[in-house]
Amino acid sequence: MWSGGLGLVAMVSLLGPRPIDGAIMGVVALGAVLVREVLMPRINHHRDRKLAGEPEAERSFARLHRLSMWINGAQLLAGLVVLVRLGVV
């Protein structure tokens, strides 16, 4: 929950002076919460089914894991965009 909490702090801090950057960080925070609370339990469920020997669970696990990786990559890129826009990097 750290990434969601820190994203929320960044959003609140930036909304006044830099509303676009604040909105980007809000999306990052929302993505972190959704991945942790919705996607991760589903990924773990399908991983457990895969380990139990259910072959159809492999495809679901791979698809959900790939989705989580894409979301994480987008969050990292969005954070970098905000840092560049702020002149930090």
Phi and psi in radians as a Rosetta constraint file:
Dihedral C 1 N 2 CA 2 C 2 CIRCULARHARMONIC -1.037 0.35
Dihedral N 2 CA 2 C 2 N 3 CIRCULARHARMONIC -0.792 0.35
Dihedral C 2 N 3 CA 3 C 3 CIRCULARHARMONIC -1.138 0.35
Dihedral N 3 CA 3 C 3 N 4 CIRCULARHARMONIC -0.677 0.35
Dihedral C 3 N 4 CA 4 C 4 CIRCULARHARMONIC -1.146 0.35
Dihedral N 4 CA 4 C 4 N 5 CIRCULARHARMONIC -0.752 0.35
Dihedral C 4 N 5 CA 5 C 5 CIRCULARHARMONIC -1.136 0.35
Dihedral N 5 CA 5 C 5 N 6 CIRCULARHARMONIC -0.770 0.35
Dihedral C 5 N 6 CA 6 C 6 CIRCULARHARMONIC -1.188 0.35
Dihedral N 6 CA 6 C 6 N 7 CIRCULARHARMONIC -0.644 0.35
Dihedral C 6 N 7 CA 7 C 7 CIRCULARHARMONIC -1.098 0.35
Dihedral N 7 CA 7 C 7 N 8 CIRCULARHARMONIC -0.680 0.35
Dihedral C 7 N 8 CA 8 C 8 CIRCULARHARMONIC -1.151 0.35
Dihedral N 8 CA 8 C 8 N 9 CIRCULARHARMONIC -0.740 0.35
Dihedral C 8 N 9 CA 9 C 9 CIRCULARHARMONIC -1.072 0.35
Dihedral N 9 CA 9 C 9 N 10 CIRCULARHARMONIC -0.775 0.35
Dihedral C 9 N 10 CA 10 C 10 CIRCULARHARMONIC -1.088 0.35
Dihedral N 10 CA 10 C 10 N 11 CIRCULARHARMONIC -0.718 0.35
Dihedral C 10 N 11 CA 11 C 11 CIRCULARHARMONIC -1.060 0.35
Dihedral N 11 CA 11 C 11 N 12 CIRCULARHARMONIC -0.876 0.35
Dihedral C 11 N 12 CA 12 C 12 CIRCULARHARMONIC -1.086 0.35
Dihedral N 12 CA 12 C 12 N 13 CIRCULARHARMONIC -0.707 0.35
Dihedral C 12 N 13 CA 13 C 13 CIRCULARHARMONIC -1.153 0.35
Dihedral N 13 CA 13 C 13 N 14 CIRCULARHARMONIC -0.571 0.35
Dihedral C 13 N 14 CA 14 C 14 CIRCULARHARMONIC -1.693 0.35
Dihedral N 14 CA 14 C 14 N 15 CIRCULARHARMONIC -0.303 0.35
Dihedral C 14 N 15 CA 15 C 15 CIRCULARHARMONIC -0.998 0.35
Dihedral N 15 CA 15 C 15 N 16 CIRCULARHARMONIC -0.702 0.35
Dihedral C 15 N 16 CA 16 C 16 CIRCULARHARMONIC -1.202 0.35
Dihedral N 16 CA 16 C 16 N 17 CIRCULARHARMONIC -1.095 0.35
Dihedral C 16 N 17 CA 17 C 17 CIRCULARHARMONIC -1.346 0.35
Dihedral N 17 CA 17 C 17 N 18 CIRCULARHARMONIC -0.522 0.35
Dihedral C 17 N 18 CA 18 C 18 CIRCULARHARMONIC -2.399 0.35
Dihedral N 18 CA 18 C 18 N 19 CIRCULARHARMONIC 1.333 0.35
Dihedral C 18 N 19 CA 19 C 19 CIRCULARHARMONIC -1.076 0.35
Dihedral N 19 CA 19 C 19 N 20 CIRCULARHARMONIC -0.601 0.35
Dihedral C 19 N 20 CA 20 C 20 CIRCULARHARMONIC -1.160 0.35
Dihedral N 20 CA 20 C 20 N 21 CIRCULARHARMONIC -0.784 0.35
Dihedral C 20 N 21 CA 21 C 21 CIRCULARHARMONIC -1.147 0.35
Dihedral N 21 CA 21 C 21 N 22 CIRCULARHARMONIC -0.647 0.35
Dihedral C 21 N 22 CA 22 C 22 CIRCULARHARMONIC -1.103 0.35
Dihedral N 22 CA 22 C 22 N 23 CIRCULARHARMONIC -0.713 0.35
Dihedral C 22 N 23 CA 23 C 23 CIRCULARHARMONIC -1.144 0.35
Dihedral N 23 CA 23 C 23 N 24 CIRCULARHARMONIC -0.693 0.35
Dihedral C 23 N 24 CA 24 C 24 CIRCULARHARMONIC -1.059 0.35
Dihedral N 24 CA 24 C 24 N 25 CIRCULARHARMONIC -0.783 0.35
Dihedral C 24 N 25 CA 25 C 25 CIRCULARHARMONIC -1.204 0.35
Dihedral N 25 CA 25 C 25 N 26 CIRCULARHARMONIC -0.513 0.35
Dihedral C 25 N 26 CA 26 C 26 CIRCULARHARMONIC -1.127 0.35
Dihedral N 26 CA 26 C 26 N 27 CIRCULARHARMONIC -0.704 0.35
Dihedral C 26 N 27 CA 27 C 27 CIRCULARHARMONIC -1.147 0.35
Dihedral N 27 CA 27 C 27 N 28 CIRCULARHARMONIC -0.696 0.35
Dihedral C 27 N 28 CA 28 C 28 CIRCULARHARMONIC -1.051 0.35
Dihedral N 28 CA 28 C 28 N 29 CIRCULARHARMONIC -0.795 0.35
Dihedral C 28 N 29 CA 29 C 29 CIRCULARHARMONIC -1.117 0.35
Dihedral N 29 CA 29 C 29 N 30 CIRCULARHARMONIC -0.771 0.35
Dihedral C 29 N 30 CA 30 C 30 CIRCULARHARMONIC -1.083 0.35
Dihedral N 30 CA 30 C 30 N 31 CIRCULARHARMONIC -0.736 0.35
Dihedral C 30 N 31 CA 31 C 31 CIRCULARHARMONIC -1.072 0.35
Dihedral N 31 CA 31 C 31 N 32 CIRCULARHARMONIC -0.696 0.35
Dihedral C 31 N 32 CA 32 C 32 CIRCULARHARMONIC -1.111 0.35
Dihedral N 32 CA 32 C 32 N 33 CIRCULARHARMONIC -0.746 0.35
Dihedral C 32 N 33 CA 33 C 33 CIRCULARHARMONIC -1.187 0.35
Dihedral N 33 CA 33 C 33 N 34 CIRCULARHARMONIC -0.768 0.35
Dihedral C 33 N 34 CA 34 C 34 CIRCULARHARMONIC -1.102 0.35
Dihedral N 34 CA 34 C 34 N 35 CIRCULARHARMONIC -0.728 0.35
Dihedral C 34 N 35 CA 35 C 35 CIRCULARHARMONIC -1.116 0.35
Dihedral N 35 CA 35 C 35 N 36 CIRCULARHARMONIC -0.782 0.35
Dihedral C 35 N 36 CA 36 C 36 CIRCULARHARMONIC -1.218 0.35
Dihedral N 36 CA 36 C 36 N 37 CIRCULARHARMONIC -0.717 0.35
Dihedral C 36 N 37 CA 37 C 37 CIRCULARHARMONIC -1.589 0.35
Dihedral N 37 CA 37 C 37 N 38 CIRCULARHARMONIC -0.425 0.35
Dihedral C 37 N 38 CA 38 C 38 CIRCULARHARMONIC -1.973 0.35
Dihedral N 38 CA 38 C 38 N 39 CIRCULARHARMONIC -0.930 0.35
Dihedral C 38 N 39 CA 39 C 39 CIRCULARHARMONIC -1.319 0.35
Dihedral N 39 CA 39 C 39 N 40 CIRCULARHARMONIC -0.762 0.35
Dihedral C 39 N 40 CA 40 C 40 CIRCULARHARMONIC -1.054 0.35
Dihedral N 40 CA 40 C 40 N 41 CIRCULARHARMONIC -0.760 0.35
Dihedral C 40 N 41 CA 41 C 41 CIRCULARHARMONIC -1.062 0.35
Dihedral N 41 CA 41 C 41 N 42 CIRCULARHARMONIC -0.637 0.35
Dihedral C 41 N 42 CA 42 C 42 CIRCULARHARMONIC -1.200 0.35
Dihedral N 42 CA 42 C 42 N 43 CIRCULARHARMONIC -0.716 0.35
Dihedral C 42 N 43 CA 43 C 43 CIRCULARHARMONIC -1.065 0.35
Dihedral N 43 CA 43 C 43 N 44 CIRCULARHARMONIC -0.817 0.35
Dihedral C 43 N 44 CA 44 C 44 CIRCULARHARMONIC -1.091 0.35
Dihedral N 44 CA 44 C 44 N 45 CIRCULARHARMONIC -0.688 0.35
Dihedral C 44 N 45 CA 45 C 45 CIRCULARHARMONIC -1.057 0.35
Dihedral N 45 CA 45 C 45 N 46 CIRCULARHARMONIC -0.823 0.35
Dihedral C 45 N 46 CA 46 C 46 CIRCULARHARMONIC -1.228 0.35
Dihedral N 46 CA 46 C 46 N 47 CIRCULARHARMONIC -0.562 0.35
Dihedral C 46 N 47 CA 47 C 47 CIRCULARHARMONIC -1.135 0.35
Dihedral N 47 CA 47 C 47 N 48 CIRCULARHARMONIC -0.765 0.35
Dihedral C 47 N 48 CA 48 C 48 CIRCULARHARMONIC -1.079 0.35
Dihedral N 48 CA 48 C 48 N 49 CIRCULARHARMONIC -0.722 0.35
Dihedral C 48 N 49 CA 49 C 49 CIRCULARHARMONIC -1.124 0.35
Dihedral N 49 CA 49 C 49 N 50 CIRCULARHARMONIC -0.679 0.35
Dihedral C 49 N 50 CA 50 C 50 CIRCULARHARMONIC -1.102 0.35
Dihedral N 50 CA 50 C 50 N 51 CIRCULARHARMONIC -0.777 0.35
Dihedral C 50 N 51 CA 51 C 51 CIRCULARHARMONIC -1.172 0.35
Dihedral N 51 CA 51 C 51 N 52 CIRCULARHARMONIC -0.431 0.35
Dihedral C 51 N 52 CA 52 C 52 CIRCULARHARMONIC -1.409 0.35
Dihedral N 52 CA 52 C 52 N 53 CIRCULARHARMONIC -0.039 0.35
Dihedral C 52 N 53 CA 53 C 53 CIRCULARHARMONIC 1.737 0.35
Dihedral N 53 CA 53 C 53 N 54 CIRCULARHARMONIC 0.237 0.35
Dihedral C 53 N 54 CA 54 C 54 CIRCULARHARMONIC -1.552 0.35
Dihedral N 54 CA 54 C 54 N 55 CIRCULARHARMONIC 1.900 0.35
Dihedral C 54 N 55 CA 55 C 55 CIRCULARHARMONIC -1.144 0.35
Dihedral N 55 CA 55 C 55 N 56 CIRCULARHARMONIC -0.548 0.35
Dihedral C 55 N 56 CA 56 C 56 CIRCULARHARMONIC -1.230 0.35
Dihedral N 56 CA 56 C 56 N 57 CIRCULARHARMONIC -0.342 0.35
Dihedral C 56 N 57 CA 57 C 57 CIRCULARHARMONIC -1.229 0.35
Dihedral N 57 CA 57 C 57 N 58 CIRCULARHARMONIC -0.439 0.35
Dihedral C 57 N 58 CA 58 C 58 CIRCULARHARMONIC -1.030 0.35
Dihedral N 58 CA 58 C 58 N 59 CIRCULARHARMONIC -0.771 0.35
Dihedral C 58 N 59 CA 59 C 59 CIRCULARHARMONIC -1.153 0.35
Dihedral N 59 CA 59 C 59 N 60 CIRCULARHARMONIC -0.768 0.35
Dihedral C 59 N 60 CA 60 C 60 CIRCULARHARMONIC -1.126 0.35
Dihedral N 60 CA 60 C 60 N 61 CIRCULARHARMONIC -0.757 0.35
Dihedral C 60 N 61 CA 61 C 61 CIRCULARHARMONIC -1.047 0.35
Dihedral N 61 CA 61 C 61 N 62 CIRCULARHARMONIC -0.831 0.35
Dihedral C 61 N 62 CA 62 C 62 CIRCULARHARMONIC -1.080 0.35
Dihedral N 62 CA 62 C 62 N 63 CIRCULARHARMONIC -0.733 0.35
Dihedral C 62 N 63 CA 63 C 63 CIRCULARHARMONIC -1.141 0.35
Dihedral N 63 CA 63 C 63 N 64 CIRCULARHARMONIC -0.805 0.35
Dihedral C 63 N 64 CA 64 C 64 CIRCULARHARMONIC -1.193 0.35
Dihedral N 64 CA 64 C 64 N 65 CIRCULARHARMONIC -0.667 0.35
Dihedral C 64 N 65 CA 65 C 65 CIRCULARHARMONIC -1.137 0.35
Dihedral N 65 CA 65 C 65 N 66 CIRCULARHARMONIC -0.739 0.35
Dihedral C 65 N 66 CA 66 C 66 CIRCULARHARMONIC -1.065 0.35
Dihedral N 66 CA 66 C 66 N 67 CIRCULARHARMONIC -0.740 0.35
Dihedral C 66 N 67 CA 67 C 67 CIRCULARHARMONIC -1.062 0.35
Dihedral N 67 CA 67 C 67 N 68 CIRCULARHARMONIC -0.761 0.35
Dihedral C 67 N 68 CA 68 C 68 CIRCULARHARMONIC -1.122 0.35
Dihedral N 68 CA 68 C 68 N 69 CIRCULARHARMONIC -0.620 0.35
Dihedral C 68 N 69 CA 69 C 69 CIRCULARHARMONIC -1.180 0.35
Dihedral N 69 CA 69 C 69 N 70 CIRCULARHARMONIC -0.711 0.35
Dihedral C 69 N 70 CA 70 C 70 CIRCULARHARMONIC -1.114 0.35
Dihedral N 70 CA 70 C 70 N 71 CIRCULARHARMONIC -0.740 0.35
Dihedral C 70 N 71 CA 71 C 71 CIRCULARHARMONIC -1.105 0.35
Dihedral N 71 CA 71 C 71 N 72 CIRCULARHARMONIC -0.763 0.35
Dihedral C 71 N 72 CA 72 C 72 CIRCULARHARMONIC -1.082 0.35
Dihedral N 72 CA 72 C 72 N 73 CIRCULARHARMONIC -0.749 0.35
Dihedral C 72 N 73 CA 73 C 73 CIRCULARHARMONIC -1.083 0.35
Dihedral N 73 CA 73 C 73 N 74 CIRCULARHARMONIC -0.717 0.35
Dihedral C 73 N 74 CA 74 C 74 CIRCULARHARMONIC -1.132 0.35
Dihedral N 74 CA 74 C 74 N 75 CIRCULARHARMONIC -0.668 0.35
Dihedral C 74 N 75 CA 75 C 75 CIRCULARHARMONIC -1.130 0.35
Dihedral N 75 CA 75 C 75 N 76 CIRCULARHARMONIC -0.754 0.35
Dihedral C 75 N 76 CA 76 C 76 CIRCULARHARMONIC -1.096 0.35
Dihedral N 76 CA 76 C 76 N 77 CIRCULARHARMONIC -0.760 0.35
Dihedral C 76 N 77 CA 77 C 77 CIRCULARHARMONIC -1.122 0.35
Dihedral N 77 CA 77 C 77 N 78 CIRCULARHARMONIC -0.738 0.35
Dihedral C 77 N 78 CA 78 C 78 CIRCULARHARMONIC -1.089 0.35
Dihedral N 78 CA 78 C 78 N 79 CIRCULARHARMONIC -0.738 0.35
Dihedral C 78 N 79 CA 79 C 79 CIRCULARHARMONIC -1.088 0.35
Dihedral N 79 CA 79 C 79 N 80 CIRCULARHARMONIC -0.698 0.35
Dihedral C 79 N 80 CA 80 C 80 CIRCULARHARMONIC -1.139 0.35
Dihedral N 80 CA 80 C 80 N 81 CIRCULARHARMONIC -0.711 0.35
Dihedral C 80 N 81 CA 81 C 81 CIRCULARHARMONIC -1.034 0.35
Dihedral N 81 CA 81 C 81 N 82 CIRCULARHARMONIC -0.784 0.35
Dihedral C 81 N 82 CA 82 C 82 CIRCULARHARMONIC -1.106 0.35
Dihedral N 82 CA 82 C 82 N 83 CIRCULARHARMONIC -0.760 0.35
Dihedral C 82 N 83 CA 83 C 83 CIRCULARHARMONIC -1.071 0.35
Dihedral N 83 CA 83 C 83 N 84 CIRCULARHARMONIC -0.736 0.35
Dihedral C 83 N 84 CA 84 C 84 CIRCULARHARMONIC -1.124 0.35
Dihedral N 84 CA 84 C 84 N 85 CIRCULARHARMONIC -0.771 0.35
Dihedral C 84 N 85 CA 85 C 85 CIRCULARHARMONIC -1.098 0.35
Dihedral N 85 CA 85 C 85 N 86 CIRCULARHARMONIC -0.547 0.35
Dihedral C 85 N 86 CA 86 C 86 CIRCULARHARMONIC -1.419 0.35
Dihedral N 86 CA 86 C 86 N 87 CIRCULARHARMONIC -0.180 0.35
Dihedral C 86 N 87 CA 87 C 87 CIRCULARHARMONIC 1.397 0.35
Dihedral N 87 CA 87 C 87 N 88 CIRCULARHARMONIC 0.349 0.35
Dihedral C 87 N 88 CA 88 C 88 CIRCULARHARMONIC -1.421 0.35
Dihedral N 88 CA 88 C 88 N 89 CIRCULARHARMONIC -0.610 0.35
